[in-house]
Each structure stands twice: as C-alpha cells, then as structure tokens.
Amino acid sequence: MLIEVKGIEEVFHISEPWYIESCIFSNEHQQLDVYVDIRKGARFSCANCGAESQSVYDIADYNRTWRHLNFLEYPCYIHAELPRTDCQNCQKVHRVKIPWAIKSRSNFTILFDAWIMTLAKDMPMSAISRLVGEHDTQLWRILHYYVDNAIESQDLSEVTMISTDETSSKRGHNYITIFMDPQKKNVIHVTKGKDSSTWEECKKHLESRGGQAEKITEVCMDMSPAFIKGAKENFPKHPSHLISFMSSKP
C-alpha cells in the first residue's frame, strides 16, 4: 500500500536536501517503510571539518535502515542511501551527517532513542524490549551511548557537598554505592561495592571532571565504619565539617 501525504517530510522531520521518495505500508509485515533520497546535485557540510557546500563523492551504503517511532501501532523504518563527501577543505572523505540519527552506523533514529530513554526511567529493559519488539542488547547500547556521553561532559568543579548510600544491584549482596551532589541533585559517581575503597573511586572521578577534594566541606552518609573511614581518608581537609546521619539517603 503506497501512502501519499502532503508535507510528509515535516511529519518525519526530514530536511533538505533529503526528501521522502515513498512510504509503503506492508500488510504482510505489518510495518511502514519510508524511503528517503537526496536531491540531484545536493551538497553537504563536511562531517569532519564542517566546511559547507561539499559535493557528493560516492555512496557509502546503498540500503541503510533505521527504526523510527511507531506509525500508529505499527513499527516504522526509514531507508536511505548514505553519500560521502570528498572535502576540498580538509581533504578527507567522510559519510555525511544524517538529520534523523545521531551517527550513521546507528540502527535507530534520534526520536526512537528518546522514546527508549524516556521509558528506561520507569521500566526495566526487558519490559521495554517486549513492548517495542527489539532485542534488549540493542536497547542497552542506546542507554550506554547517552549515559557515557553525559558522564564525559560532566562538570563537577562546583561540587562542595556529597551524599551517599549503597543499594543492591541484584538479589543478594551485589552492592553498588551511589554518590550524589545534594545541591544540584545530580549523580556524581556510581561504583561497585560498599567499602571504604568506593570513596577513593569517587574522589578519582570527581577530580577527573574538574572537582577538587579540598572543596568538599560536607558529607552526608550512614554510620557505616567503612564509609566513615573512606570519607576521612579521601576528603581530609575539613574533618570538622564531616557530618554523618544514620539512615540518610542521597
């Protein structure tokens, strides 16, 4: 079934010089396939240096597919060829940046990623996998991509307080310790275990993101001897300001 809709590029957030060549709904596969092409003579910015108006050098991939948000209750897929530019500025050949996905090798669109990240706040990944019909390994890759990028861009230079507690990551005694900035309500670091060494890991991460142990003036934690030991060893500059609360939560 061929679907024709006026202004359909806006519906799927497809921008020039890309355009939707056709939309085909398959009764057999119960899915919508959106085929995207580029205008003849299209020019792109270099994905390496950003130089504008570079001509197409060749086609790197002839049939790339990305899972998009559902069309009503049906899975939707975007299909396109991926051109490359031979940049006259940096002399590099690179795949062009596509507007609907973060990276050319991703299997999902940006909007599909956003949907998964929203669901992940309240649902286990196994349940999300059943809901969207994708293998959980693929979905975990989405989560790791955005979490890893968020950690890389962390700025902890203004942190002066730390609150912490441990929790079980699985049934049994597989503990993780979570360190928080109670002022901005952000996670500083998460590490395995619940002994004094977790504070050393927290200090390393704090200082690798611009923070300073000397700036930490208050610590909120439970009365665990291991936590007290770790805090005093790694944040010793202001021991008189070290505050411990029984059963405090980050």
Secondary structure, DSSP 4 states (H G I P E B T S, - for coil): -EE--TTHHHHTT--TTEEEEEEEEETTTTEEEEEEEE-TT-EE--TTT--S-EEEEEEEEEEEEEEEEEETTEEEEEEEEEEEEE-TTT--EEEPPPTTSSSTT-SB-HHHHHHHHHHHTTS-HHHHHHHHT--HHHHHHHHHHHHHHHHHT---TT--EEEEEEEESSSSS-EEEEEEETTTTEEEEEEE-SSTHHHHHHHHHHHHTT--GGG--EEE----HHHHHHHHHHS-S-GGG----TT---
